[in-house]
Amino acid sequence: MLVLVAPGQGAQTPGFLTPWLDLPGAADRVAAWSDAIGLDLVHFGTKADADEIRDTSVAQPLLVAAGLLSAAALGAVTPGAVAGHSVGEITAATFADVLDDTAALTLVRKRGLAMAEAAAITETGMSALLGGDPETSIAHLEKLGLTPANINGAGQIVAAGTLEQLAALAEDKPEGVRKVVPLKVAGAFHTHHMAPAVDTLAEAAKELSAADPTLAYVSNKDGKTVATGAEVLERLVGQVANPVRWDLCMETFVGLGATALIEVCPGGTLTGLAKRAMKGVQTLALKTPDDLDAARELIAEHTA
């Protein structure tokens, strides 16, 4: 059984969209999306530097566009389950036919702007903790006033809070943690710092028509599958101020019988976690169109 997943913010790198725009019709498609949401995705995906695409209001639509473009390049595929990490949940909602491409990009544009505004209130950020015991790390984070915003499994927890709190963490790591790595994000996502964005996103969601998922849609709120489009939207709204439980998503994939996992562009982060936590499951990350042939072979092997 194949799982198709989409990465979250921080996966973007300068110029990562460039090779994908050489595919037939891709440049026109991205240009149309750019017009629809009032953001030059072509520029930001090809010419912008790391600081420009670190901007939340840019990074989020760019990631969803890349995910949609790379998934479409795979051709017809019916995975057994879909999921996304953080903003990748919006990408996954299109895979499950809950939202169409334009609706997803419209929503993520509003999400990115709202979260950027919330992040501007206080200087905040996120850092990944590599290694260590989860319970020990979480207790240590709470002592420092930080939130375990992403519990990713495979020995990784992402802490979020003020820059002062993160600096204290860098000087005082939890016992057993090998390394603390600052992430390429511009705020403390999935924490109370994002509460102002929730109301904005709730209003935006009211304007959308969401169909019920046609595939098993696994929510990163708790790793459970969601049966209705209304609940998918509700979870997408609340998600911005609540932790991501990717560890529980991976447990669900295994429970559903996953034998392969493909991560859409810009792939790498989630396949890395899967390699450590989903032993025996084949993984493939879509980084450039050069990965498409191998991905299609994997799809043929692991879908009915």
DAKAJO-V184835 format. One record per run of one state. SS is the DSSP state (H for helix, E for strand, L for the rest). FROM is the first residue (numbers start at 1). LEN is the number of residues. If there is no record, write none. Layout:
BEGIN
SS|FROM|LEN  SS|FROM|LEN
END
This chain:
BEGIN
L|1|1  E|2|5  L|7|11  H|18|5  L|23|3  H|26|12  L|38|3  H|41|6  L|47|3  H|50|5  L|55|1  H|56|18  L|74|7  E|81|4  L|85|3  H|88|8  L|96|5  H|101|21  L|122|2  E|124|8  L|132|2  H|134|10  L|144|3  E|147|7  L|154|2  E|156|7  H|163|9  L|172|5  E|177|6  L|183|9  H|192|15  L|207|9  E|216|3  L|219|6  E|225|2  L|227|2  H|229|11  L|240|4  E|244|1  L|245|1  H|246|11  L|257|3  E|260|4  L|264|5  H|269|9  L|278|4  E|282|4  L|286|3  H|289|14  L|303|2
END
